[in-house]
């Protein structure tokens, strides 16, 4: 048990030391030097649209007998191509900052 604690302590000290010596500016951290590829933005939008709440809601509605509500989720098949075609290029070209 003591060996595990010592190993964890050494690990955290090493990670802290590496982070201290490789620190950048605040702008680099929040904006990633404005070098976010469009594929990362696309996956981010896709993950936001396909949140776990959607999966839980669909399963819950099917379980309670309201399976007809699955049709409401079909809008994602329209939203993803539209977001990829129109929203992501504007977002990438603009000088936007997000949380």
Steps between C-alpha positions, in 0.01 A plus 500: 500500500783736584664424166186600314475828690866580437458418130194727476682780680799472264267490201315817605827676577635409155183617324500823700864564413437439128193727505692775678783505247277471193248764592390742231299813495135521597408568138674181388299301752156638418532553126742221407688762301190515277612185324196277543448290187155474349484128581528574871225758472284253308544231765422754771175604335408137435567403862292791621209400282525135600512556872432222748171668581379417149586135544341484844190681381448271203541187710275636774228595256516160333476329838193698602326426172552839336731370231342728240720784633805352324397704196592821683861386513520460122570872466863425582544351152417843360678704767843337468550563125368856535730572793796351313428692182408843639582536868845345532669702221366824649612397845847406379554820299368730769690626799262347752579402855288248683506347842 
